[in-house]
């Protein structure tokens, strides 16, 4: 049997059933169905008698006979009630759906095995919608102690594809297709890694003989899934290093040295120096750099980015930084322009609101090479924007850009002397710390640098959790801080689905703060998504200049506001924010030399997840620890937008729970490629075959993250 055939080839799957399986679970081929894994198992080794049933018994299996069946009218339609007996007593079986069909199919006074959940009414047990099987049929089947429970939907159940039917279809599939399952690893490989065979694993994942074989089958299938993901990522990295040429930045020249010696406002931390070394090594080899730079808010990524760009300029190239929002692009521009004051470096800002005349000037100076650094938003991706010689592209908070947008930037490449395009070196920056397991899975094809040290003189931000009833004490604390000359943020949630309610909360909050902090003594800025950009900028500007002491805002201030004088961040309804958002918001304060504070205000009613998030924020300011907790709470699919990356479309493994298997799979893949980079050795033929099926390459651009 060919496993790529449609599921209609399986005994028991009609065209109508096949359409349902496709529309509800996305299952088209026999192979898809074979890889629809159970999410739990029911122990069917134990049989009960009716007199053993207890109120706390959940799912039970009983052998007995149906001695009577009647239809009982109810307000809507009717229900079917059957009297079921064994040697020890009597109970009722009840159906509310499919009454006529079930009534016709029941046989009286014949032994049945029934299975289901119990309901109790006036001290008597009954079983709604039981699974039924004649004892004579039950004895013929492949019996397994543990019965699989498959993902399902209400529609599948209502259309008659019950768990019992699913099990029956999968039994048929395994009987028909067992001989067609192809082993993806050699015997030596399986022995070295203590793996069960593929056929045995698939049989025991669906119908495990016992708990031990189930564990071995799960391990084998999880290992295989994670191993091939790692192999793809590592191969991509090898191809990137071997086949994609990169510009060589061989000299550290005048611009870099002048800035480093005369304009750098502070000493670099050891972490910044280490990362710079890693980048310099990359750009001097002639291979293409594809590096992810992680560092918490305020760890000094921008200085590393600037020094990298100066390295490019010293070697005759241009550089660009692309940021996801105008606020962030403007902040990068202002910060870097200030640092470069007094040097010969020409720098410009290009965003959606850049005027036409200015745009034209930027386009011209880019093309003639007189513009060294361009900072901007998506506006950089427009076809009109042509560089003379782009050597490095730096992307900030890259998870906010889609793959197509990133590719457009890579394609602004320069021709090499031998002909063909050379893409610019890529440095991707993120202030969202990525847990190690996720970094290995989603960004496994990039080299990763981490700035894990804050600049000296930075004090840890003190974080506290307070309930609404402590509001007056919080206001008193804010007044004390403002009296010391400090400034304060008060942030409200903004969640699209409840925009009207959020807006009302913000305005109510603004009014209560205005009453508590009256003018002229106190001045308040307000910023929210419904304001015109020009009004928003005006309010932001007043706060930055210190003309207002309090900024009341929605999360629009999450990125792009740098006010060293702001020392307190109050987060209202903190339970409604995710961990990474809370961490980013907290990073808006603590940018000066003074002690800073973050106050998480919540109601008393908190879910257990919300309590975990708040406790994590109070206990640690380590972005990586916070990211690990966030990953455990939310799962990999919702972090970093990994669902759009397509890498983590996992069938059985879980990068959080199965991190030990992930590490092992990655190490095994690294060893394999060190030993046989082309996978050309005969013993690796099965791996190469499977790998080739997974690879759908489209030119070198697909190898650039």
SETI-535026 format. One line per 5 residues: number of its first residue (from 1); their letters; for each residue x, y, z of C-alpha. Coordinates in Angstrom, 2 decimals, decimal comma. Layout:
// SETI-535026
NUM> A> X:Y:Z ~ ...
END
This chain:
// SETI-535026
1> XXXXX> 0,00:0,00:0,00 ~ 1,29:3,47:-0,90 ~ 1,01:5,70:2,19 ~ 0,54:8,79:-0,01 ~ -2,79:7,41:-1,27
6> XXXXX> -6,00:9,09:-0,07 ~ -7,60:7,72:3,12 ~ -10,45:6,24:1,05 ~ -8,07:3,30:0,40 ~ -8,51:2,29:4,04
11> XXXXX> -11,25:-0,20:4,80 ~ -14,12:1,63:6,52 ~ -13,40:5,12:5,10 ~ -16,07:6,29:2,65 ~ -15,72:9,44:0,53
16> XXXXX> -18,00:11,29:2,98 ~ -15,85:10,20:5,95 ~ -12,67:11,17:4,08 ~ -14,08:14,68:3,43 ~ -14,93:15,03:7,13
21> XXXXX> -11,46:13,91:8,24 ~ -9,95:16,49:5,88 ~ -12,20:19,42:6,81 ~ -12,01:18,76:10,58 ~ -8,46:17,44:11,12
26> XXXXX> -6,64:18,26:7,86 ~ -6,09:14,54:7,13 ~ -5,83:13,73:3,43 ~ -3,51:10,73:2,99 ~ -2,94:7,42:4,77
31> XXXXX> 0,37:8,84:5,99 ~ -1,43:11,84:7,55 ~ -3,71:9,47:9,44 ~ -0,83:7,25:10,53 ~ 0,74:10,37:12,08
36> XXXXX> -2,42:11,48:13,89 ~ -1,20:10,48:17,32 ~ -3,40:9,75:20,37 ~ -3,23:12,43:23,09 ~ -4,10:10,01:25,91
41> XXXXX> -4,87:6,34:26,55 ~ -7,65:4,53:28,40 ~ -6,80:1,51:30,50 ~ -9,20:-1,22:29,41 ~ -7,57:-4,04:31,33
46> XXXXX> -10,04:-3,79:34,18 ~ -13,64:-5,04:34,08 ~ -16,17:-4,01:36,74 ~ -19,35:-5,69:37,92 ~ -22,39:-3,48:38,50
51> XXXXX> -22,28:-3,93:42,29 ~ -18,64:-2,65:42,35 ~ -19,51:0,75:40,86 ~ -18,70:3,73:43,12 ~ -19,69:7,42:42,87
56> XXXXX> -16,01:8,31:42,27 ~ -15,42:5,73:39,48 ~ -14,93:7,68:36,24 ~ -14,77:5,50:33,12 ~ -15,71:1,82:33,46
61> XXXXX> -15,96:-1,35:31,37 ~ -18,61:-3,99:32,12 ~ -19,76:-7,26:30,50 ~ -23,51:-7,92:30,56 ~ -26,74:-8,18:28,54
66> XXXXX> -29,40:-5,74:27,42 ~ -32,74:-7,16:28,58 ~ -35,11:-4,31:27,70 ~ -35,21:-1,19:25,47 ~ -37,75:1,65:25,57
71> XXXXX> -38,17:5,09:24,03 ~ -39,06:7,86:26,50 ~ -40,68:11,08:25,23 ~ -39,19:14,34:26,53 ~ -39,85:18,05:25,92
76> XXXXX> -37,72:17,97:22,79 ~ -37,77:14,65:20,91 ~ -37,15:11,47:22,86 ~ -34,40:9,49:24,59 ~ -33,61:5,79:24,39
81> XXXXX> -33,26:3,83:27,66 ~ -31,91:0,26:27,81 ~ -31,86:-1,96:30,91 ~ -28,43:-3,57:31,25 ~ -27,77:-6,45:33,68
86> XXXXX> -24,97:-8,69:34,84 ~ -24,91:-11,37:37,57 ~ -24,61:-8,70:40,31 ~ -27,21:-6,05:39,41 ~ -28,96:-3,76:36,92
91> XXXXX> -28,28:-0,28:35,49 ~ -29,55:1,92:32,64 ~ -27,87:2,88:29,37 ~ -29,15:6,17:27,87 ~ -28,99:7,77:24,40
96> XXXXX> -30,19:11,27:23,48 ~ -28,99:11,28:19,85 ~ -29,37:8,80:16,98 ~ -32,23:7,14:18,91 ~ -33,89:5,31:15,99
101> XXXXX> -30,62:4,02:14,47 ~ -29,31:2,76:17,84 ~ -32,63:1,12:18,80 ~ -32,63:-0,86:15,54 ~ -29,02:-2,02:16,06
106> XXXXX> -29,34:-3,29:19,67 ~ -29,59:-7,04:20,27 ~ -31,40:-8,32:23,37 ~ -30,04:-11,03:25,71 ~ -26,67:-11,23:23,93
111> XXXXX> -23,38:-10,54:25,85 ~ -21,97:-7,04:25,25 ~ -18,84:-5,21:26,46 ~ -19,90:-1,67:27,39 ~ -17,57:1,22:28,17
116> XXXXX> -18,22:4,82:29,20 ~ -18,55:7,48:31,89 ~ -21,03:7,02:34,72 ~ -23,79:9,39:35,74 ~ -25,52:9,02:39,10
121> XXXXX> -29,17:9,84:39,77 ~ -30,82:9,17:43,15 ~ -27,97:6,79:44,07 ~ -28,33:4,70:40,88 ~ -25,72:4,57:38,11
126> XXXXX> -26,49:5,07:34,43 ~ -24,22:5,39:31,40 ~ -25,02:7,96:28,67 ~ -23,93:7,10:25,10 ~ -21,78:4,05:26,00
131> XXXXX> -19,36:2,39:23,60 ~ -20,89:-1,02:22,81 ~ -19,36:-4,12:21,30 ~ -20,63:-7,68:21,10 ~ -18,38:-9,99:23,13
136> XXXXX> -18,05:-12,24:20,05 ~ -16,64:-9,26:18,03 ~ -14,49:-8,02:20,93 ~ -12,65:-11,36:21,10 ~ -11,71:-11,24:17,39
141> XXXXX> -9,94:-7,85:17,62 ~ -6,32:-6,89:18,23 ~ -6,62:-6,43:21,98 ~ -4,47:-3,89:23,73 ~ -4,49:-2,98:27,40
146> XXXXX> -4,36:0,72:26,60 ~ -6,83:2,18:24,15 ~ -5,92:5,36:22,26 ~ -7,99:8,57:22,40 ~ -7,57:10,69:19,25
151> XXXXX> -8,05:14,41:18,62 ~ -11,65:14,93:17,53 ~ -14,31:17,61:17,02 ~ -18,00:17,88:17,80 ~ -18,82:17,59:14,10
156> XXXXX> -16,90:14,29:13,75 ~ -18,70:12,81:16,79 ~ -22,12:14,02:15,59 ~ -21,50:12,49:12,15 ~ -20,76:9,10:13,71
161> XXXXX> -16,93:9,15:13,68 ~ -16,63:8,21:17,35 ~ -13,42:7,17:19,14 ~ -14,46:3,56:18,55 ~ -14,74:4,17:14,78
166> XXXXX> -11,39:6,03:14,75 ~ -9,71:3,09:16,50 ~ -11,28:0,68:14,03 ~ -10,07:2,77:11,01 ~ -6,55:2,94:12,45
171> XXXXX> -6,49:-0,80:13,10 ~ -7,46:-1,36:9,47 ~ -4,80:1,10:8,30 ~ -2,06:-0,60:10,34 ~ -3,09:-4,03:9,04
176> XXXXX> -3,09:-2,77:5,42 ~ -0,01:-0,51:5,57 ~ 2,34:-2,11:8,11 ~ 4,55:-3,53:5,38 ~ 4,80:-0,14:3,62
181> XXXXX> 6,32:1,77:6,55 ~ 9,86:2,79:5,57 ~ 12,61:2,92:8,21 ~ 14,34:6,32:8,27 ~ 17,43:5,27:10,24
186> XXXXX> 20,08:2,58:9,81 ~ 20,32:-0,27:12,35 ~ 23,62:1,10:13,68 ~ 22,09:4,56:14,16 ~ 19,12:3,07:16,05
191> XXXXX> 21,41:1,02:18,28 ~ 23,67:3,98:19,05 ~ 20,68:6,12:20,01 ~ 18,67:3,28:21,62 ~ 15,70:3,76:19,31
196> XXXXX> 12,80:1,42:18,67 ~ 12,18:0,59:14,96 ~ 9,77:2,80:13,00 ~ 7,14:0,09:12,35 ~ 7,14:-1,06:15,96
201> XXXXX> 6,94:2,56:17,15 ~ 3,91:3,36:14,99 ~ 2,14:0,18:16,09 ~ 2,82:0,89:19,78 ~ 1,94:4,57:19,65
206> XXXXX> -1,54:3,64:18,38 ~ -2,08:0,32:20,16 ~ 0,55:-0,04:22,90 ~ 1,11:-3,53:24,29 ~ 2,20:-2,01:27,60
211> XXXXX> 3,40:1,21:29,24 ~ 7,09:0,49:28,58 ~ 6,61:-0,02:24,83 ~ 4,45:3,10:24,66 ~ 7,26:5,16:26,28
216> XXXXX> 9,82:3,74:23,81 ~ 7,52:4,44:20,84 ~ 6,91:8,03:22,00 ~ 10,64:8,62:22,50 ~ 11,50:7,26:19,05
221> XXXXX> 8,87:9,36:17,22 ~ 9,67:12,55:19,16 ~ 13,39:12,06:18,57 ~ 12,85:11,56:14,83 ~ 10,67:14,64:14,50
226> XXXXX> 13,12:16,88:16,37 ~ 16,18:15,30:14,70 ~ 14,97:16,15:11,17 ~ 14,09:19,73:12,18 ~ 17,60:20,15:13,61
231> XXXXX> 19,15:18,51:10,56 ~ 17,35:20,96:8,26 ~ 18,43:23,96:10,33 ~ 22,03:22,80:10,64 ~ 22,26:21,97:6,91
236> XXXXX> 20,91:25,43:6,16 ~ 23,66:26,87:8,34 ~ 26,34:24,74:6,59 ~ 25,09:25,78:3,14 ~ 25,03:29,38:4,30
241> XXXXX> 28,65:29,14:5,46 ~ 29,91:27,12:2,48 ~ 27,96:28,37:-0,50 ~ 26,67:31,86:0,20 ~ 29,47:34,33:-0,27
246> XXXXX> 29,68:37,31:2,05 ~ 31,54:40,59:1,76 ~ 34,89:40,61:3,54 ~ 35,33:43,42:6,05 ~ 39,06:42,96:6,45
251> XXXXX> 40,10:46,23:7,97 ~ 39,20:47,98:11,17 ~ 39,64:51,51:9,85 ~ 39,53:55,18:10,71 ~ 35,79:55,53:11,33
256> XXXXX> 35,65:52,61:13,76 ~ 38,83:53,61:15,62 ~ 37,95:57,32:15,78 ~ 34,51:56,56:17,20 ~ 35,81:53,91:19,62
261> XXXXX> 38,57:56,13:20,99 ~ 36,98:59,60:20,88 ~ 33,18:59,37:20,77 ~ 32,15:56,26:22,70 ~ 30,43:57,71:25,80
266> XXXXX> 31,22:54,75:28,10 ~ 33,33:51,60:28,30 ~ 31,85:48,54:26,63 ~ 30,79:45,70:28,91 ~ 32,61:42,37:28,56
271> XXXXX> 29,47:40,92:26,97 ~ 29,43:43,69:24,31 ~ 33,13:43,10:23,58 ~ 32,56:39,36:23,24 ~ 29,67:39,86:20,81
276> XXXXX> 31,69:42,35:18,72 ~ 34,49:39,77:18,45 ~ 31,98:37,15:17,24 ~ 30,65:39,57:14,60 ~ 34,15:40,64:13,46
281> XXXXX> 35,14:36,99:13,07 ~ 32,01:36,35:10,95 ~ 32,50:39,30:8,57 ~ 36,18:38,60:7,95 ~ 35,81:35,05:6,57
286> XXXXX> 34,20:35,66:3,17 ~ 31,16:33,63:4,26 ~ 27,80:35,25:4,78 ~ 26,97:36,35:8,35 ~ 23,53:35,37:9,62
291> XXXXX> 23,53:36,22:13,33 ~ 20,88:36,75:15,98 ~ 21,77:39,24:18,72 ~ 19,77:38,85:21,90 ~ 19,94:41,23:24,81
296> XXXXX> 17,57:42,59:27,38 ~ 16,11:46,08:27,18 ~ 18,96:48,50:27,95 ~ 21,81:46,00:27,52 ~ 23,48:48,07:24,80
301> XXXXX> 22,61:46,31:21,52 ~ 22,49:49,63:19,64 ~ 26,16:50,42:20,32 ~ 27,15:46,96:19,03 ~ 25,01:47,57:15,93
306> XXXXX> 26,64:50,98:15,37 ~ 30,19:49,64:15,70 ~ 29,32:46,84:13,24 ~ 28,01:49,43:10,75 ~ 31,22:51,50:11,14
311> XXXXX> 33,20:48,36:10,31 ~ 31,19:48,06:7,07 ~ 31,73:51,76:6,23 ~ 35,49:51,39:6,81 ~ 35,47:48,69:4,13
316> XXXXX> 33,59:50,81:1,58 ~ 30,04:49,58:2,25 ~ 26,74:51,11:3,30 ~ 24,63:49,96:6,25 ~ 20,97:49,99:7,21
321> XXXXX> 18,82:49,42:10,30 ~ 15,16:48,47:9,87 ~ 12,75:48,79:12,81 ~ 9,09:47,73:13,00 ~ 7,62:51,10:14,07
326> XXXXX> 8,24:54,74:13,27 ~ 8,76:55,50:16,99 ~ 11,50:52,90:17,28 ~ 13,16:53,89:13,98 ~ 13,16:57,55:15,09
331> XXXXX> 14,64:56,61:18,45 ~ 17,44:54,65:16,75 ~ 18,06:57,60:14,41 ~ 18,17:60,21:17,19 ~ 20,40:58,05:19,40
336> XXXXX> 22,87:57,15:16,66 ~ 22,92:60,67:15,14 ~ 23,80:62,05:18,59 ~ 26,60:59,48:19,04 ~ 28,03:60,28:15,57
341> XXXXX> 28,02:64,06:16,06 ~ 31,41:65,47:15,09 ~ 32,24:62,56:12,73 ~ 32,08:62,45:8,91 ~ 29,42:59,74:8,81
346> XXXXX> 26,26:60,70:6,92 ~ 23,05:59,22:8,35 ~ 19,38:59,60:7,32 ~ 15,92:58,48:8,51 ~ 13,32:57,07:6,08
351> XXXXX> 9,77:56,32:7,29 ~ 6,24:56,49:5,94 ~ 5,97:60,16:6,94 ~ 9,22:61,32:5,26 ~ 8,30:64,17:2,85
356> XXXXX> 8,65:63,62:-0,92 ~ 11,49:66,13:-1,39 ~ 13,50:64,57:1,45 ~ 12,83:61,07:0,04 ~ 14,28:62,10:-3,31
361> XXXXX> 17,46:63,39:-1,63 ~ 17,79:60,13:0,34 ~ 17,31:57,99:-2,81 ~ 19,97:59,96:-4,68 ~ 22,57:59,92:-1,89
366> XXXXX> 21,97:56,17:-1,36 ~ 22,56:55,44:-5,03 ~ 25,69:57,57:-5,37 ~ 27,11:56,09:-2,15 ~ 27,44:59,37:-0,24
371> XXXXX> 24,89:58,23:2,38 ~ 26,53:55,81:4,82 ~ 23,72:54,71:7,14 ~ 19,99:54,55:6,44 ~ 17,65:53,95:9,38
376> XXXXX> 13,97:53,37:8,76 ~ 10,81:51,31:8,81 ~ 9,20:49,13:6,10 ~ 9,71:52,20:3,83 ~ 13,27:50,87:3,22
381> XXXXX> 11,77:47,86:1,41 ~ 10,21:49,93:-1,40 ~ 11,61:49,17:-4,84 ~ 12,67:52,82:-5,29 ~ 15,14:52,45:-2,42
386> XXXXX> 18,37:51,29:-4,10 ~ 21,71:51,12:-2,30 ~ 25,03:51,67:-4,01 ~ 26,77:48,97:-2,00 ~ 24,84:47,56:0,97
391> XXXXX> 27,21:45,59:3,19 ~ 25,14:44,96:6,30 ~ 21,43:44,97:7,14 ~ 20,40:45,10:10,80 ~ 16,86:44,24:11,77
396> XXXXX> 15,40:45,20:15,12 ~ 12,65:43,07:16,72 ~ 12,63:40,90:13,59 ~ 9,71:38,69:14,68 ~ 7,47:41,60:13,70
401> XXXXX> 8,50:41,28:10,05 ~ 7,15:38,61:7,73 ~ 9,41:36,34:5,68 ~ 8,57:38,13:2,41 ~ 9,54:41,50:3,90
406> XXXXX> 12,86:40,16:5,18 ~ 13,63:38,60:1,80 ~ 13,06:41,97:0,09 ~ 15,77:43,47:2,24 ~ 18,23:40,64:1,51
411> XXXXX> 17,65:41,10:-2,21 ~ 18,93:44,68:-2,09 ~ 22,28:43,03:-2,71 ~ 25,34:44,03:-4,68 ~ 26,91:42,16:-7,61
416> XXXXX> 30,19:40,39:-6,88 ~ 33,29:40,66:-9,05 ~ 32,65:37,12:-10,35 ~ 29,07:38,03:-11,24 ~ 25,98:36,99:-9,27
421> XXXXX> 24,54:38,75:-6,25 ~ 26,09:38,82:-2,79 ~ 23,56:39,43:-0,06 ~ 24,38:41,89:2,74 ~ 25,50:40,44:6,07
426> XXXXX> 22,52:40,05:8,40 ~ 22,36:40,98:12,07 ~ 18,98:40,39:13,67 ~ 18,41:42,07:17,06 ~ 15,76:41,28:19,63
431> XXXXX> 15,06:42,53:23,15 ~ 12,62:39,65:23,59 ~ 14,83:37,02:25,21 ~ 14,32:33,70:23,46 ~ 14,44:30,57:25,61
436> XXXXX> 17,23:28,20:24,63 ~ 14,90:25,42:23,48 ~ 13,02:27,80:21,19 ~ 16,19:29,44:19,91 ~ 17,48:25,98:18,95
441> XXXXX> 14,24:25,09:17,20 ~ 13,26:28,28:15,42 ~ 16,61:30,00:15,00 ~ 18,78:26,90:14,83 ~ 20,15:28,01:11,46
446> XXXXX> 21,51:31,29:12,83 ~ 24,56:31,90:14,93 ~ 23,42:33,36:18,23 ~ 25,10:36,08:20,32 ~ 23,83:37,08:23,74
451> XXXXX> 24,50:40,29:25,69 ~ 23,82:38,98:29,17 ~ 25,23:41,87:31,18 ~ 23,79:45,32:31,87 ~ 26,02:48,43:31,66
456> XXXXX> 27,65:49,35:35,00 ~ 25,74:51,78:37,20 ~ 22,35:50,36:36,25 ~ 20,33:49,48:39,35 ~ 17,87:46,59:39,37
461> XXXXX> 14,28:47,79:39,09 ~ 12,31:47,07:42,28 ~ 9,06:45,33:41,32 ~ 6,04:44,98:43,62 ~ 2,52:43,58:43,24
466> XXXXX> -0,31:45,65:44,77 ~ -4,08:45,18:44,76 ~ -6,60:47,87:43,76 ~ -7,34:48,51:47,45 ~ -3,74:49,83:47,88
471> XXXXX> -4,28:52,52:45,23 ~ -4,10:55,50:47,66 ~ -0,77:54,30:49,05 ~ 0,51:53,91:45,47 ~ -0,58:57,50:44,64
476> XXXXX> 1,20:58,78:47,77 ~ 4,40:56,99:46,61 ~ 4,09:58,58:43,13 ~ 3,79:62,05:44,68 ~ 6,97:61,44:46,71
481> XXXXX> 8,87:60,41:43,55 ~ 7,57:63,42:41,58 ~ 8,64:65,69:44,47 ~ 12,16:64,33:43,95 ~ 11,96:65,54:40,33
486> XXXXX> 11,20:62,14:38,79 ~ 8,60:61,18:36,17 ~ 6,02:58,38:36,13 ~ 4,32:56,11:33,57 ~ 0,80:54,73:34,19
491> XXXXX> -0,02:52,09:31,57 ~ -3,42:50,56:30,77 ~ -4,03:47,40:28,72 ~ -5,11:47,62:25,12 ~ -6,55:44,43:23,72
496> XXXXX> -8,18:44,70:20,28 ~ -11,29:42,62:21,11 ~ -12,33:44,94:23,91 ~ -11,09:48,25:22,53 ~ -14,16:50,22:23,64
501> XXXXX> -13,88:48,87:27,20 ~ -10,12:49,49:27,31 ~ -10,64:53,06:26,08 ~ -13,22:53,63:28,84 ~ -10,80:52,21:31,46
506> XXXXX> -8,05:54,50:30,20 ~ -10,27:57,60:30,29 ~ -11,66:56,69:33,76 ~ -8,10:56,18:34,97 ~ -6,99:59,49:33,45
511> XXXXX> -9,83:61,31:35,24 ~ -9,06:59,73:38,63 ~ -5,33:60,56:38,22 ~ -6,23:64,14:37,21 ~ -8,30:64,49:40,43
516> XXXXX> -5,49:63,05:42,55 ~ -2,75:65,06:40,78 ~ -4,40:68,46:40,05 ~ -2,86:71,11:37,82 ~ -1,03:73,46:37,87
521> XXXXX> 1,16:71,57:40,39 ~ 1,09:68,41:38,22 ~ 1,05:68,13:34,43 ~ -0,20:64,93:32,73 ~ 0,32:63,59:29,20
526> XXXXX> -2,07:61,06:27,69 ~ -1,29:58,79:24,73 ~ -3,54:56,14:23,16 ~ -4,19:54,44:19,84 ~ -7,19:56,59:18,85
531> XXXXX> -5,11:59,79:18,76 ~ -3,75:61,30:15,56 ~ 0,00:60,61:15,17 ~ 0,79:64,33:15,37 ~ -1,05:64,67:18,73
536> XXXXX> 0,61:61,51:20,03 ~ 4,07:62,86:19,11 ~ 3,26:66,20:20,79 ~ 2,29:64,49:24,06 ~ 5,30:62,14:23,94
541> XXXXX> 7,56:65,09:23,29 ~ 6,24:67,02:26,31 ~ 6,99:64,02:28,54 ~ 10,47:63,51:27,05 ~ 11,28:67,20:27,67
546> XXXXX> 10,05:66,91:31,27 ~ 7,15:69,35:30,78 ~ 4,75:66,69:32,14 ~ 5,44:64,48:35,15 ~ 2,94:61,70:34,42
551> XXXXX> 2,38:59,81:31,18 ~ -0,96:57,95:31,09 ~ -0,88:55,57:28,14 ~ -1,88:52,30:26,54 ~ 0,91:49,94:25,51
556> XXXXX> 1,96:52,23:22,63 ~ 4,90:53,11:24,88 ~ 6,05:49,49:24,97 ~ 8,85:50,21:22,54 ~ 10,63:53,36:21,58
561> XXXXX> 10,45:55,68:24,58 ~ 13,68:56,45:26,36 ~ 13,29:58,86:29,27 ~ 16,14:58,39:31,78 ~ 14,32:60,63:34,29
566> XXXXX> 11,26:58,33:34,46 ~ 11,65:56,19:37,58 ~ 8,23:54,56:38,14 ~ 6,18:52,28:35,90 ~ 2,64:51,60:37,16
571> XXXXX> 0,90:48,83:35,19 ~ -2,88:48,85:35,67 ~ -4,78:45,52:35,35 ~ -1,36:43,85:35,17 ~ -3,07:40,44:35,13
576> XXXXX> -4,25:41,18:31,57 ~ -0,73:41,49:30,18 ~ 1,53:38,68:28,98 ~ 4,91:38,16:30,62 ~ 7,00:39,45:27,73
581> XXXXX> 4,83:42,58:27,58 ~ 5,22:43,18:31,31 ~ 8,98:42,71:30,98 ~ 9,20:45,12:28,02 ~ 7,13:47,74:29,86
586> XXXXX> 9,27:47,46:32,98 ~ 12,31:48,08:30,75 ~ 11,02:51,59:30,00 ~ 12,24:52,70:33,46 ~ 15,62:52,13:35,09
591> XXXXX> 17,40:53,96:32,26 ~ 18,98:56,59:34,51 ~ 21,23:56,31:37,56 ~ 18,36:56,60:40,07 ~ 16,54:53,68:41,73
596> XXXXX> 13,49:52,76:39,64 ~ 10,26:50,94:40,50 ~ 7,62:48,87:38,73 ~ 4,20:48,57:40,43 ~ 1,84:45,84:39,19
601> XXXXX> -1,75:46,76:40,11 ~ -4,42:44,05:39,91 ~ -7,87:43,06:41,15 ~ -8,15:40,29:43,78 ~ -9,55:37,70:41,36
606> XXXXX> -6,57:36,18:39,59 ~ -6,19:33,00:37,57 ~ -3,34:30,65:38,53 ~ -1,46:31,65:35,32 ~ -1,81:35,34:36,22
611> XXXXX> -0,46:34,64:39,72 ~ 2,53:32,82:38,18 ~ 3,22:35,74:35,81 ~ 3,06:38,35:38,59 ~ 5,21:36,29:40,95
616> XXXXX> 7,81:35,78:38,20 ~ 7,97:39,55:37,57 ~ 8,43:40,28:41,29 ~ 11,05:37,52:41,75 ~ 13,36:38,15:38,78
621> XXXXX> 14,46:40,73:36,22 ~ 16,36:38,15:34,14 ~ 14,74:38,23:30,72 ~ 15,79:34,65:29,93 ~ 14,23:33,23:33,11
626> XXXXX> 11,06:35,20:32,33 ~ 11,05:33,85:28,77 ~ 11,36:30,25:30,04 ~ 8,32:30,72:32,32 ~ 6,45:32,40:29,47
631> XXXXX> 7,24:29,47:27,17 ~ 5,93:26,99:29,77 ~ 2,72:29,00:30,25 ~ 1,93:29,80:26,64 ~ 3,56:27,02:24,66
636> XXXXX> 5,90:27,52:21,72 ~ 3,20:28,29:19,14 ~ 2,31:31,66:20,67 ~ 5,77:32,98:21,41 ~ 7,78:34,91:18,83
641> XXXXX> 5,05:34,24:16,28 ~ 6,58:30,81:15,68 ~ 3,37:29,55:14,16 ~ 4,11:31,69:11,08 ~ 7,61:30,27:10,77
646> XXXXX> 6,29:26,83:9,85 ~ 9,29:25,27:11,59 ~ 7,35:24,14:14,63 ~ 4,48:22,31:13,04 ~ 5,07:19,44:15,45
651> XXXXX> 2,95:16,29:15,44 ~ 4,14:14,67:18,68 ~ 7,11:16,48:20,24 ~ 6,87:19,55:22,47 ~ 9,97:21,76:22,58
656> XXXXX> 9,30:22,69:26,22 ~ 8,38:19,34:27,76 ~ 10,74:17,38:25,52 ~ 13,76:19,69:25,79 ~ 16,11:16,80:26,84
661> XXXXX> 15,14:14,94:23,64 ~ 15,63:18,17:21,66 ~ 19,18:18,62:23,01 ~ 20,00:14,97:22,24 ~ 18,54:15,25:18,71
666> XXXXX> 20,55:18,41:18,01 ~ 23,81:16,91:19,31 ~ 23,23:13,75:17,24 ~ 22,57:15,84:14,11 ~ 25,75:17,90:14,72
671> XXXXX> 27,85:14,72:15,13 ~ 26,34:13,21:11,99 ~ 27,11:16,30:9,86 ~ 30,63:16,60:11,28 ~ 31,24:13,02:10,21
676> XXXXX> 29,35:13,16:6,89 ~ 28,45:16,74:5,79 ~ 26,93:15,60:2,48 ~ 25,14:12,56:4,01 ~ 26,82:10,53:1,26
681> XXXXX> 27,92:7,49:3,30 ~ 25,88:4,33:2,53 ~ 24,66:3,96:6,14 ~ 23,15:7,46:5,97 ~ 21,17:6,76:2,79
686> XXXXX> 17,80:6,40:4,65 ~ 18,39:9,75:6,41 ~ 19,32:11,44:3,13 ~ 16,21:10,06:1,44 ~ 13,93:11,38:4,19
691> XXXXX> 15,83:14,68:4,33 ~ 15,48:15,19:0,56 ~ 11,71:14,78:0,86 ~ 11,62:17,48:3,54 ~ 13,75:19,92:1,56
696> XXXXX> 11,90:22,24:-0,80 ~ 14,64:24,73:-1,51 ~ 14,17:27,83:-3,61 ~ 17,50:29,51:-4,33 ~ 19,93:30,89:-1,78
701> XXXXX> 17,41:33,35:-0,35 ~ 15,63:30,54:1,46 ~ 18,86:29,94:3,38 ~ 18,93:33,43:4,82 ~ 16,91:33,37:8,01
END
